[in-house]
Amino acid sequence: MSSSTRITKAVIPAAGLGTRFLPATKAMPKEMLPVVDEPAIQYVVAEAARAGLSDVLMVTGRSKRALEDHFDRVPSLEATLAEKGDTEKLRRIQQATALGDIHYIRQGDPRGLGHAVLCAKLHVGNEPFAVLLGDDLIDERDELLRTMIDVQQRTGGSVIAVMEVEPEAISAYGAADVEEVEGEDYVRVKKLVEKPAPEEAPSNLAVIGRYVLHPAVFEVLERTAPGRGNEIQLTDALEELATRDGEGGGVYAVVFRGRRYDTGDKLSYIKAVVTLACDRGDLGPELRPWLKSFVAGLD
C-alpha cells in the first residue's frame, strides 16, 4: 500500500452509554444531545465531510437507532416543509442526509476505544482511515483533520492530535512524550501514557479525539490485551506502532491550537453550547448582551 493512497473513510465510535448525562440519555443516545440546534454527532460527520471523508462508519450499540434515523431522509417531513415554503428548515434537515455515505456496525460488548476501532477492520480494509470521537467538536473555522491527513500521507505512519492543557488536567487524557522533527510542523511520538498522574506525565500534551491511522493498527489491536479499565486501549496499540520501523511504523502528532469544544461532561457541554450560540449570527447579537447582564448580576 502506498502512503499516497487517498483517505476517504472515517470511523466514528458511538457505542458509549452516556451515563454522565443520565437521565437525559436513558432513552436517547448521548450523541444526539443538541448543541444549539444540531445533535453533537452531526458536527462530527460534517467535519469529516469537509476533510473529504465521504465514507463514514459509525460503531454503535444498543438504543442507538436514533442515529440512523437522524441521517436518513423523512420524505413526509420534507414535503410538509416544502408545502409551507419553509425552505430554510428544509435545507437544514436535508443537509444531514447529504453529508456522505453513512454505514453502521454494532460493537456488541463495550470493550473500549481500541475494540471499537477494531470493529471497523472489514469495512476499512487495507488503507489509512480517520477516527473521530464525538465528545470533541472542532470549530469549522480551524483546520485539523486535513492537516492530519496530509501528515499521514507524508509520513506513512499514524497521526494523532494533541493539545496543551494545564498540567494538573493531564490525568483526564492520554499524554504524549514527543520529539521535534527537523524542518516539519509536526512532532514524532516517542511514548503515550493513558491518564497519568500529573507528576508522572511525560508532558502536558493531551491526546484529543482525532486520529488518522495506518491499517497496521488492526493487527496490533487484535493481540492487545485489555489495559486500563479492563478495556482494549487504542493508546496501547499506538505506543507499539510508535516504536516500529517499516510499513505502518511511526506515530506522529499535530499540535492543535484552535477552538475545541468538549461535550463529554455536563459542565463542558453547557460551555460548548453557550460558546457556539454566541458565535451564531442569528443568536449571538441577543445572547451576548443578555449573558453580560446575567453575569453582572452574579455574586
C-alpha positions in Angstrom: 0.0 0.0 0.0 1.4 3.4 -0.9 1.3 6.2 1.6 -0.2 8.3 -1.2 -3.5 6.3 -1.0 -6.3 8.8 -0.8 -8.0 8.7 2.5 -11.8 8.6 2.2 -13.0 6.6 5.2 -13.9 7.8 8.7 -14.8 5.7 11.8 -16.9 7.3 14.5 -17.2 5.3 17.7 -20.7 5.9 19.1 -21.5 2.9 21.4 -21.0 4.6 24.7 -23.8 4.5 27.3 -23.6 8.2 28.1 -24.1 7.6 31.8 -22.8 11.1 32.7 -25.9 12.6 31.2 -28.5 10.4 32.8 -31.5 10.6 32.9 -31.4 12.5 29.6 -29.6 9.6 27.9 -31.9 6.9 29.3 -33.7 6.6 26.0 -31.7 8.9 23.8 -28.1 8.4 22.6 -25.7 11.0 24.1 -24.5 11.7 20.5 -28.0 13.1 19.8 -27.9 15.7 22.6 -28.4 19.1 20.8 -25.5 21.5 20.6 -27.7 24.6 20.0 -30.0 23.1 17.3 -27.9 20.3 15.8 -27.0 17.0 17.5 -23.4 16.7 18.5 -22.9 13.8 16.1 -23.8 16.0 13.1 -20.9 18.4 13.8 -18.5 15.4 13.7 -19.9 14.0 10.5 -19.8 17.4 8.9 -16.2 17.8 9.9 -15.3 14.5 8.2 -17.2 15.6 5.1 -15.3 18.9 4.9 -12.0 16.9 5.0 -13.1 14.8 2.1 -14.1 11.7 4.1 -17.2 10.7 2.2 -17.4 7.1 3.6 -18.4 7.1 7.3 -18.8 4.1 9.6 -20.5 4.6 12.9 -19.7 2.0 15.5 -22.9 1.8 17.6 -24.5 -0.2 20.3 -28.0 -0.8 21.7 -30.5 2.0 21.8 -28.7 3.9 19.1 -31.3 3.7 16.4 -31.9 7.5 16.6 -28.5 8.0 15.0 -29.6 6.1 11.9 -32.9 7.9 11.8 -31.3 11.3 12.0 -29.1 10.8 8.9 -31.9 9.2 6.9 -34.5 11.1 4.9 -38.0 11.8 6.1 -40.0 12.4 2.9 -43.2 13.3 4.7 -41.5 16.0 6.8 -39.7 17.3 3.7 -43.0 17.5 1.8 -44.7 19.3 4.7 -41.9 21.9 4.9 -41.9 22.4 1.1 -45.7 23.0 1.1 -45.3 25.6 3.9 -42.5 27.3 1.9 -40.1 26.8 4.9 -37.1 26.5 2.7 -34.5 27.2 5.4 -35.7 24.3 7.7 -36.0 22.1 4.6 -32.4 22.9 3.6 -31.1 22.2 7.1 -32.7 18.8 7.5 -31.6 17.7 4.0 -28.1 18.9 5.0 -27.7 16.0 7.4 -28.6 13.4 4.8 -26.2 14.8 2.2 -23.0 14.6 4.3 -21.8 11.3 2.8 -22.4 7.6 2.7 -23.0 6.5 6.3 -22.8 2.9 7.4 -23.4 1.3 10.8 -22.0 -1.6 12.7 -22.7 -2.8 16.3 -19.9 -3.1 18.8 -21.8 -5.6 20.9 -19.8 -5.5 24.2 -18.4 -2.1 25.1 -14.8 -3.2 25.4 -13.1 0.2 24.9 -12.0 2.5 22.1 -9.4 0.1 20.7 -12.1 -2.6 20.3 -14.5 -0.1 18.7 -11.8 0.7 16.1 -11.1 -3.0 15.6 -14.8 -3.5 14.7 -14.2 -1.3 11.6 -11.5 -3.6 10.2 -13.6 -5.3 7.5 -15.1 -2.0 6.4 -11.8 -0.1 6.3 -9.7 -2.8 4.6 -6.0 -2.1 3.9 -6.0 1.7 3.7 -5.4 4.6 6.1 -8.5 6.0 7.8 -9.6 8.6 10.3 -11.2 8.1 13.7 -13.3 11.0 15.1 -14.6 10.9 18.7 -18.0 12.5 19.2 -17.1 14.2 22.5 -14.7 16.6 20.8 -16.1 19.2 18.4 -13.6 21.1 16.4 -14.6 24.5 15.2 -15.3 24.6 11.4 -13.1 27.7 11.1 -10.0 25.7 12.2 -8.1 23.1 10.1 -7.2 20.0 11.9 -8.3 16.9 10.1 -7.0 18.0 6.7 -3.6 18.8 8.3 -3.5 15.3 10.0 -4.4 13.6 6.7 -1.5 15.5 5.0 0.9 14.4 7.7 -0.2 10.8 7.3 0.3 10.9 3.6 3.8 12.4 4.0 5.0 10.0 6.8 3.1 6.8 6.0 2.5 6.2 9.7 -0.3 7.1 12.1 -1.1 10.6 13.3 -2.8 11.8 16.5 -3.9 15.2 17.5 -2.6 16.7 20.8 -3.4 19.9 22.6 -1.7 21.7 25.5 -3.6 21.5 28.8 -2.9 22.7 32.3 -0.5 20.2 33.9 -3.0 19.3 36.6 -5.6 18.4 34.0 -3.5 15.9 32.1 -4.8 13.0 34.2 -8.1 13.2 32.3 -6.3 12.4 29.0 -3.7 10.3 27.3 -0.3 12.2 27.5 2.2 12.2 24.7 6.0 12.3 25.0 7.2 13.8 21.7 10.3 15.0 19.9 10.7 17.5 17.1 11.1 16.5 13.5 13.6 18.9 11.9 12.0 21.2 9.4 8.5 20.0 10.0 5.4 21.4 11.7 4.5 18.1 13.3 6.3 16.1 16.0 7.2 12.4 16.5 5.6 10.5 19.3 8.0 8.5 21.5 5.6 7.3 24.2 1.9 7.5 25.2 0.6 7.2 28.7 -3.1 6.8 29.4 -4.4 9.2 32.1 -1.2 9.6 34.1 -1.0 11.3 37.4 0.3 14.9 36.9 3.6 14.1 38.5 4.1 11.1 36.2 3.0 12.7 32.9 5.7 12.9 30.2 4.3 16.3 29.1 1.2 18.4 29.2 0.3 17.5 25.6 -3.1 15.8 25.8 -4.4 13.4 23.1 -7.7 14.7 21.8 -10.3 12.8 19.8 -8.9 12.9 16.3 -6.7 10.2 14.7 -5.6 9.3 11.2 -4.4 5.7 11.4 -2.4 3.3 9.2 -4.3 -0.1 8.9 -1.4 -1.8 10.7 -3.2 -0.7 13.8 -5.7 -3.6 13.3 -3.1 -6.3 13.6 -1.8 -4.7 16.8 -5.3 -4.3 18.3 -6.1 -8.0 17.6 -3.5 -9.0 20.1 -3.6 -6.1 22.5 -4.6 -7.3 26.0 -7.2 -5.3 28.0 -5.5 -2.4 29.8 -6.7 0.4 32.0 -10.4 -0.1 32.9 -10.2 -3.7 31.6 -10.7 -2.2 28.1 -8.7 -2.6 24.9 -6.9 0.8 24.7 -6.1 2.4 21.4 -3.3 4.2 23.2 -1.6 0.8 23.9 -1.6 -0.1 20.2 -0.4 3.3 19.1 2.5 3.1 21.6 3.6 -0.2 19.9 3.4 1.4 16.5 5.4 4.4 17.7 8.4 2.1 18.2 8.0 0.1 15.0 10.1 0.6 11.8 9.0 -0.1 8.3 5.5 -0.4 6.9 2.9 1.3 9.1 5.5 2.2 11.7 5.8 5.6 13.4 3.3 7.7 15.2 3.3 11.5 14.7 1.3 14.3 16.3 -0.2 17.6 15.2 -0.3 20.1 18.0 -3.8 21.8 17.7 -4.1 25.3 18.9 -7.5 26.1 17.6 -11.0 26.1 19.0 -12.2 22.8 20.5 -15.5 22.2 22.3 -15.7 19.4 24.8 -19.2 17.8 25.2 -18.0 14.9 27.3 -19.5 16.0 30.6 -22.3 18.3 31.8 -20.3 21.4 32.6 -18.2 21.4 29.4 -21.3 20.5 27.3 -23.0 23.7 28.7 -19.9 25.8 27.9 -19.8 24.4 24.4 -23.5 25.2 23.7 -23.1 28.8 25.1 -19.9 29.4 23.2 -21.2 28.2 19.8 -24.5 30.0 20.3 -22.7 33.3 21.0 -20.8 32.8 17.7 -24.0 32.4 15.7 -25.3 35.3 13.6 -28.9 34.5 14.4 -28.4 34.1 18.2 -25.2 35.9 19.2 -26.4 39.5 18.9 -29.2 38.9 21.5 -27.4 36.3 23.6 -24.2 38.1 24.3 -25.8 41.2 25.9 -28.1 39.0 27.9 -25.1 37.0 29.1 -23.2 40.1 30.2 -26.2 41.3 32.2 -26.7 37.9 33.7 -23.1 37.6 34.7 -23.0 41.1 36.1 -25.9 40.0 38.5 -24.0 37.0 39.8 -22.5 37.3 43.3 
